[in-house]
């Protein structure tokens, strides 16, 4: 029987297991004492030397808390303790091994996904990004470490918009530029998922990595990762949905893709 009395607690949540540190701070698997439900409790980074640090985090949380979307991790609760630590509670999306981030999933899969899986991942992320942009919200650049895969294989962006909203000098500060960087980052992730290569200059065409790939894949990344990029998340989403699948099984990849595996 699990001895809960000896476990540390945060508010009504009993911290049962430390999880790998997230982009914005420490994380624990937690049990709600009364409801007996599993959650993830986060202690977000804030600078005690800055009097407004916790206040900015709480304001950023307030700005995005009502934004709910199937591909954005829900904020279930938040508070600041007497020591000035800002606590956030989100659903537990992982498995018996803990949380599964997209970079972890990619390593488990050998460095790349099938084209169908890569397109579905980009579609899910861009649908969430578009919904946020329509509410004048932006996360800015998204990394694989900030994306969680749940037990059904669905992707969710963790702590959407919080870091940018809490920063005194958000990069980029301009909302339009932040949106453009966010859209580009989803395409950057999608390129690596599909090819196993990082999106570095000079960009290697998808058709040089995957044999018999439809030209729509080359068009997607040459536009999305080109000098101008897509005009909006809606434009990018339309192009993602337009990528055609000509192979029904993974394979047909040339050898140099193996050197682009994500390793950490």
C-alpha positions in Angstrom: 0.0 0.0 0.0 1.3 3.5 -0.9 2.2 5.4 2.2 1.0 8.9 1.3 1.4 10.5 4.7 5.2 10.7 4.3 5.0 12.2 0.9 5.6 16.0 0.3 2.6 18.0 -0.8 1.8 21.1 -2.8 -1.6 22.4 -1.9 -4.1 19.5 -2.0 -1.7 17.5 -4.3 0.5 14.8 -2.8 3.8 14.6 -4.8 4.3 10.9 -5.5 7.1 10.9 -8.0 9.6 13.3 -9.4 9.5 13.7 -13.2 12.2 15.0 -15.6 12.5 18.7 -15.3 10.4 20.6 -17.9 11.3 23.7 -19.9 9.8 26.0 -17.4 10.7 24.2 -14.1 10.4 21.1 -11.9 7.6 18.6 -12.4 6.1 15.9 -10.2 3.5 13.2 -10.7 0.9 14.0 -8.1 -2.3 12.6 -6.5 -5.1 14.8 -5.6 -5.7 13.9 -2.0 -9.5 14.1 -2.0 -10.4 13.1 -5.6 -7.7 10.5 -5.9 -6.9 11.5 -9.4 -3.4 11.7 -11.1 -2.0 15.1 -12.2 1.3 16.7 -13.0 2.4 19.5 -10.6 4.9 22.1 -11.9 6.9 24.6 -9.9 7.6 27.3 -12.5 10.9 29.2 -12.7 10.7 32.6 -11.2 13.5 34.9 -10.0 13.2 35.7 -6.3 15.4 38.7 -6.9 12.7 40.2 -9.1 9.7 41.4 -7.1 7.4 41.1 -10.1 8.6 37.7 -11.3 5.8 35.7 -9.7 3.3 38.3 -10.6 4.2 38.2 -14.3 3.9 34.4 -14.3 0.5 34.6 -12.7 -0.6 37.3 -15.2 0.7 35.1 -18.1 -1.3 32.1 -16.7 -4.4 34.2 -16.4 -4.1 35.3 -20.1 -4.0 31.7 -21.4 -6.0 29.8 -18.7 -9.3 30.0 -20.4 -7.8 28.9 -23.7 -8.7 25.2 -24.0 -7.9 23.1 -27.1 -7.4 19.3 -27.7 -3.8 19.9 -28.6 -2.8 22.4 -25.8 -2.2 21.0 -22.3 -5.0 22.2 -20.0 -4.2 24.3 -17.0 -6.2 22.8 -14.2 -5.0 24.9 -11.2 -2.4 27.5 -10.2 -1.3 29.4 -7.2 1.7 31.1 -5.6 2.9 29.8 -2.2 4.4 31.8 0.7 7.9 31.4 -0.7 6.9 33.0 -4.0 6.9 29.7 -6.1 4.3 29.6 -8.8 2.6 26.2 -8.9 0.7 24.9 -11.9 -1.3 21.7 -12.2 -2.0 20.0 -15.6 -3.4 16.5 -16.6 -1.0 13.5 -16.5 -0.7 12.5 -20.1 2.0 9.8 -19.8 2.4 6.1 -19.2 4.1 3.8 -16.7 7.4 5.4 -17.7 6.2 8.9 -17.0 5.7 11.8 -19.4 6.5 11.2 -23.1 7.8 14.3 -24.9 8.0 14.4 -28.7 11.8 14.2 -28.7 11.6 11.1 -26.5 9.0 9.5 -28.8 11.2 10.2 -31.8 14.2 8.5 -30.1 12.0 5.5 -29.4 10.9 5.3 -33.0 14.5 5.4 -34.3 14.7 9.0 -35.4 11.9 9.5 -37.8 8.2 8.8 -38.3 6.2 7.6 -41.3 5.0 10.4 -43.6 1.4 9.7 -42.4 2.4 10.1 -38.8 4.5 13.2 -39.5 1.6 14.9 -41.4 -0.8 14.0 -38.5 1.6 15.5 -36.0 2.0 18.8 -37.9 -1.7 18.9 -38.5 -2.4 18.6 -34.7 0.1 21.2 -33.7 -0.9 23.7 -36.4 -4.6 23.3 -35.6 -3.7 24.2 -32.0 -1.5 27.1 -33.1 -4.2 28.5 -35.4 -6.8 28.4 -32.6 -4.5 30.3 -30.3 -3.6 32.9 -33.0 -7.3 33.5 -33.6 -7.5 34.6 -30.0 -4.4 36.9 -30.4 -2.2 34.5 -28.3 1.2 33.2 -29.3 3.7 30.9 -27.8 6.6 31.9 -30.1 9.0 29.2 -31.2 7.9 25.7 -30.1 10.5 22.9 -29.4 10.0 19.2 -29.2 10.6 19.2 -25.5 7.5 21.4 -25.0 5.2 18.8 -26.8 3.8 15.9 -25.0 2.3 12.7 -26.5 -0.6 11.2 -24.6 -1.6 7.6 -24.4 -3.7 7.8 -27.5 -0.8 9.3 -29.6 -2.3 12.8 -29.6 0.1 15.7 -29.2 -0.3 18.6 -26.7 1.8 21.8 -26.3 2.8 22.2 -22.7 2.6 25.7 -21.0 1.3 27.4 -24.1 2.2 31.1 -24.2 3.4 31.3 -20.5 7.1 31.9 -21.0 6.5 34.6 -23.6 3.7 36.2 -21.6 5.8 36.3 -18.4 9.0 37.6 -20.1 10.0 41.2 -19.7 11.6 41.1 -23.1 9.7 38.4 -25.1 11.5 37.3 -28.2 10.2 38.3 -30.6 8.3 41.0 -28.9 6.0 41.8 -31.8 3.0 39.5 -31.9 3.1 39.1 -35.7 6.7 38.0 -35.6 6.0 35.6 -32.7 3.2 34.0 -34.7 5.5 33.7 -37.7 8.3 32.1 -35.6 5.7 29.7 -34.1 4.4 28.5 -37.5 7.9 28.1 -38.8 8.9 26.0 -35.7 6.1 23.6 -36.4 7.4 23.1 -39.9 10.9 22.7 -38.5 9.7 19.9 -36.2 7.7 18.3 -39.0 10.7 18.2 -41.3 12.7 16.3 -38.7 9.8 14.0 -38.0 9.5 13.1 -41.7 13.1 13.0 -42.7 15.1 12.2 -39.5 17.2 15.3 -40.4 17.5 18.6 -38.6 16.2 21.5 -40.6 19.6 23.1 -41.3 20.8 25.1 -44.2 21.2 24.1 -46.9 17.9 22.3 -46.5 17.9 18.9 -48.1 14.8 18.2 -50.1 12.5 15.5 -48.8 12.6 13.8 -52.1 16.3 13.2 -51.7 15.7 11.4 -48.4 12.5 9.5 -49.1 12.2 7.7 -52.4 9.1 8.3 -54.5 7.7 11.0 -52.2 5.0 13.2 -53.6 6.3 16.7 -54.7 3.9 18.3 -52.3 6.3 17.5 -49.4 9.1 19.4 -51.1 6.8 22.3 -51.7 5.6 22.4 -48.1 9.1 22.7 -46.5 10.6 24.9 -49.3 7.9 27.4 -48.6 7.5 27.0 -44.9 11.2 27.0 -44.1 12.1 29.4 -46.9 13.1 33.0 -46.5 9.5 34.3 -46.4 7.6 31.3 -44.9 3.8 30.9 -44.8 1.6 34.0 -44.4 -0.3 32.5 -41.5 -1.1 29.4 -39.5 -4.2 28.9 -41.7 -2.0 29.0 -44.9 0.4 26.5 -43.4 -2.4 24.2 -42.2 -3.9 24.2 -45.7 -0.5 23.2 -47.2 0.0 20.5 -44.5 -3.4 19.0 -45.3 -2.4 19.1 -49.0 0.6 16.8 -48.6 -0.2 13.6 -50.4 0.9 10.1 -49.3 2.2 7.9 -52.0 3.7 5.2 -49.8 1.6 3.1 -47.4 4.5 1.7 -45.4 7.7 3.3 -44.0 10.9 2.7 -45.9 12.7 3.7 -49.1 15.0 6.2 -47.3 18.5 6.9 -48.5 21.3 6.2 -46.1 22.4 9.7 -45.1 19.2 10.3 -43.3 20.5 8.0 -40.6 23.1 10.7 -39.6 20.4 13.2 -38.7 18.8 11.3 -35.8 17.8 13.4 -32.8 20.0 12.4 -29.9 18.9 14.8 -27.2 
